[in-house]
């Protein structure tokens, strides 16, 4: 079982329980290396280490609250076909979000796959969806979604977060308050310090 966090413009965070298939489970722990072999100088420790999460060939999630998530090719193949139900799409790190230009009608949620916590392409995808395509629907982080990433994800315009199965919900909710002030523009359009100061100076003039 895992939790979906939904972040609102007011700063309020709502939690929902996700069904199976809508989040990535916790990875299996790394096997312990054979220290006797390493200490004898008969092996390279790097060959005994495997990453916690491997790059998936397919999205780590297949569903959301209202049904199946469509891949980018599946959605584009519909060629404008309408649906009575809300539509959800999942974008992989290698997908070009700008391919959705002119194809966002009826799309309620776009899930952005974070294949690894160290893969930054999802941040760029979310920023392009907000700033270039002016997408106003829900952008959901899925995959290897860890607490340490949440603040930066929110700044890129992501507003819902399917936490990996081993993440602490209460600590995740506090992560959005990591920094009380920001110093540059981002896709979340949050007021930043210099802009606020300039506004005060104009008001006082």
C-alpha positions in Angstrom: 0.0 0.0 0.0 1.2 3.5 -0.7 -0.1 7.1 -0.4 -0.8 9.8 -3.0 -0.1 13.3 -1.8 -2.0 16.1 -3.5 -0.6 19.6 -3.1 -2.9 22.6 -3.5 -2.1 26.2 -4.3 -3.0 27.1 -0.7 -0.3 24.9 0.6 -2.7 22.3 1.9 -1.8 18.6 1.4 -4.4 15.9 1.1 -3.5 12.2 1.3 -5.2 9.3 -0.6 -4.5 5.6 -0.4 -3.4 4.3 -3.8 -4.6 0.9 -5.3 -2.1 -1.7 -6.4 -0.7 -0.8 -9.8 -0.7 2.9 -9.1 2.6 3.2 -7.3 6.1 1.6 -7.2 6.7 -0.8 -4.3 9.8 -0.5 -2.2 12.9 -2.1 -3.8 14.5 -5.2 -2.5 17.5 -4.5 -0.3 20.9 -4.8 -1.8 22.6 -8.1 -1.1 25.5 -7.9 1.3 28.9 -8.2 -0.5 31.2 -11.1 0.4 33.6 -9.2 2.7 36.0 -12.1 2.9 36.5 -12.0 -0.9 36.9 -8.2 -0.9 39.3 -8.2 2.0 41.5 -10.7 0.3 41.8 -8.4 -2.7 40.3 -10.9 -5.0 37.5 -8.8 -6.3 36.3 -5.3 -7.1 33.6 -4.1 -4.8 31.9 -2.2 -7.6 31.1 -5.4 -9.4 29.2 -6.6 -6.3 27.0 -3.5 -6.0 23.7 -3.2 -7.9 21.5 -0.2 -8.1 18.3 -0.1 -5.9 16.1 0.6 -8.9 16.8 -0.3 -12.5 15.7 1.7 -15.5 12.3 0.2 -16.4 11.4 -0.6 -20.0 7.8 0.2 -19.2 6.1 2.6 -16.8 6.2 1.5 -13.2 2.4 2.3 -12.9 -0.4 1.3 -15.1 -3.5 2.8 -13.4 -4.9 5.8 -11.5 -8.1 6.4 -9.7 -10.2 6.6 -12.8 -8.8 3.7 -14.8 -5.8 2.9 -17.0 -3.0 5.3 -17.7 -2.3 5.5 -21.4 1.3 5.8 -22.8 2.1 8.7 -25.0 2.0 6.6 -28.2 -1.4 5.1 -27.2 -2.9 8.6 -26.5 -1.6 10.1 -29.8 -2.9 7.1 -31.7 -6.4 8.1 -30.6 -6.0 11.1 -32.9 -8.5 13.3 -31.1 -11.0 10.7 -30.1 -13.0 11.8 -27.1 -13.8 10.0 -23.9 -16.6 10.4 -21.4 -14.2 9.4 -18.6 -11.2 11.5 -17.5 -8.1 10.5 -19.3 -4.8 9.8 -17.7 -1.4 9.7 -19.5 2.0 8.5 -18.3 5.2 9.9 -19.8 8.5 8.0 -19.7 11.8 9.9 -19.2 12.5 9.5 -23.0 9.2 10.9 -24.1 9.0 14.4 -25.6 6.2 16.3 -23.7 5.9 18.8 -26.5 4.4 16.1 -28.7 1.3 16.7 -26.6 0.9 20.2 -28.1 -2.7 20.4 -29.4 -3.5 17.0 -27.9 -4.4 17.9 -24.3 -8.1 18.2 -24.5 -9.8 15.8 -22.1 -6.5 15.0 -20.3 -7.1 15.2 -16.6 -3.8 13.8 -15.3 -0.3 13.3 -16.7 1.9 11.0 -14.7 5.6 11.6 -15.1 7.8 8.6 -14.6 10.9 9.0 -12.4 12.7 5.8 -13.2 15.4 6.5 -10.7 15.7 9.1 -8.0 18.8 10.4 -9.7 17.1 10.8 -13.1 16.3 14.5 -13.5 14.4 14.3 -16.8 11.1 14.2 -15.1 11.7 17.7 -13.7 12.2 19.0 -17.2 9.1 17.3 -18.5 6.9 18.7 -15.8 8.3 22.2 -16.3 7.6 22.0 -20.1 4.1 20.8 -19.5 3.4 23.9 -17.3 5.4 26.6 -18.9 5.3 25.7 -22.6 2.0 23.8 -23.0 0.2 25.7 -20.2 -1.2 22.4 -18.9 -3.6 23.1 -16.0 -4.5 19.6 -15.1 -2.8 17.3 -12.5 0.8 16.4 -13.0 1.7 13.3 -10.9 5.2 12.1 -10.0 5.3 8.3 -10.2 8.1 5.7 -9.9 11.0 6.3 -7.6 9.4 9.1 -5.7 11.3 9.8 -2.5 10.8 12.4 0.2 14.0 14.3 -0.6 12.6 15.1 -4.1 9.2 16.5 -3.2 10.1 20.2 -2.8 11.9 20.3 -6.1 9.2 18.4 -7.9 6.6 20.9 -6.6 8.7 23.8 -7.9 8.5 22.2 -11.3 4.8 22.2 -11.3 4.1 18.7 -10.1 1.1 18.8 -7.8 0.6 15.1 -6.8 3.1 12.5 -5.7 2.7 8.7 -5.7 5.1 7.9 -3.0 7.3 4.8 -3.3 5.9 2.1 -1.0 8.6 2.6 1.8 8.2 6.3 2.3 6.9 7.9 5.5 3.8 9.9 4.8 4.1 12.4 7.7 7.7 13.2 6.8 6.7 13.6 3.1 4.1 16.2 4.0 6.7 18.2 5.9 9.0 18.1 2.9 7.0 20.8 1.2 8.0 23.2 3.9 11.7 22.5 3.5 12.4 26.1 2.5 10.2 28.9 3.7 11.2 31.3 0.8 12.5 30.8 -2.7 14.7 33.1 -4.8 13.8 32.4 -8.4 10.9 31.8 -10.7 9.8 28.3 -11.3 6.8 26.5 -12.9 4.8 26.6 -9.7 4.7 30.4 -10.0 5.4 30.8 -6.3 6.3 34.3 -5.3 10.0 34.6 -4.9 11.9 36.9 -2.5 13.2 39.5 -4.9 9.8 39.9 -6.6 8.1 40.3 -3.2 10.7 43.0 -2.2 10.1 44.8 -5.5 6.4 44.8 -4.9 6.9 46.3 -1.5 9.1 49.1 -2.9 6.6 49.9 -5.6 3.8 50.1 -3.1 5.8 52.4 -0.8 6.8 54.8 -3.7 
